[in-house]
Amino acid sequence: MAGRGSVPVAFTTFYRPDGVQTARVLAVWDGGTPVEVKSYTADTNGRQRLDLAVPAGASRLRLRFRYTGGNNWYWVVDDVRVG
């Protein structure tokens, strides 16, 4: 990723919130501190695309999909593609 201004990230998502819950996408560049790049607060279904700005000198990207909830609703993530 070195030398790139941004990197595309795409994934399919099905999110159905209810009550107190969160769905967040985090980027971790070169093992650093996770940075939230997207959060969901309403029903979201289908293909998503994010263009992530690459920090100067970064060479590795790790994505984290974090769901917090304790009810009968859900967040599904599939078909993740980077680049």
C-alpha positions in Angstrom: 0.0 0.0 0.0 3.0 2.2 0.2 2.7 5.1 -2.2 -1.1 4.9 -2.6 -3.3 7.7 -1.6 -6.3 5.5 -0.8 -7.3 1.8 -0.9 -10.8 0.6 -1.7 -12.5 -1.8 0.7 -15.7 -3.6 -0.2 -18.0 -6.0 1.6 -21.5 -7.2 1.8 -23.4 -6.4 5.0 -26.8 -7.1 6.5 -27.3 -5.1 9.7 -30.5 -4.9 11.8 -30.2 -2.9 15.0 -32.5 -3.1 18.0 -31.9 -1.5 21.3 -28.4 -0.8 22.6 -25.9 -2.3 20.1 -23.1 -1.1 17.8 -21.6 -2.2 14.5 -18.3 -0.6 13.6 -15.6 -1.1 10.9 -12.1 -0.3 12.2 -8.8 0.0 10.3 -5.5 -0.8 11.8 -2.5 0.5 9.9 0.9 -1.3 10.5 -0.3 -2.7 13.9 -1.1 0.7 15.3 -4.2 1.9 17.1 -7.6 0.9 15.6 -9.4 3.8 13.8 -13.1 3.7 13.2 -13.8 4.2 9.5 -17.5 3.4 9.4 -20.3 2.8 11.9 -23.9 1.7 11.4 -27.0 3.0 13.3 -29.8 1.9 11.0 -30.8 -1.0 8.8 -28.2 -1.5 6.2 -28.2 -4.2 3.5 -26.2 -4.9 0.4 -22.7 -4.1 -0.9 -20.7 -1.4 0.8 -17.6 0.4 -0.5 -15.2 2.5 1.6 -12.2 4.4 0.2 -9.7 4.5 3.1 -7.0 7.1 3.0 -3.6 5.5 3.4 -1.5 7.2 6.1 2.0 8.3 5.0 4.4 5.4 5.1 1.8 2.7 5.9 2.3 -0.7 4.3 -0.2 -3.0 6.0 -3.9 -2.8 6.7 -5.9 -5.0 9.0 -9.7 -4.6 9.2 -11.8 -5.3 12.2 -15.6 -5.7 12.2 -16.9 -5.1 15.7 -20.4 -5.9 16.8 -21.7 -5.4 20.3 -25.2 -6.4 21.2 -27.2 -8.8 23.4 -30.6 -9.2 21.7 -32.0 -11.2 18.8 -30.9 -8.9 16.0 -27.7 -9.2 14.0 -24.9 -8.0 11.8 -23.6 -10.2 9.0 -20.5 -9.4 7.0 -19.3 -11.4 3.9 -17.2 -11.2 0.8 -14.6 -8.7 2.1 -12.3 -7.4 -0.6 -9.4 -5.0 -0.2 -7.7 -3.3 -3.2 
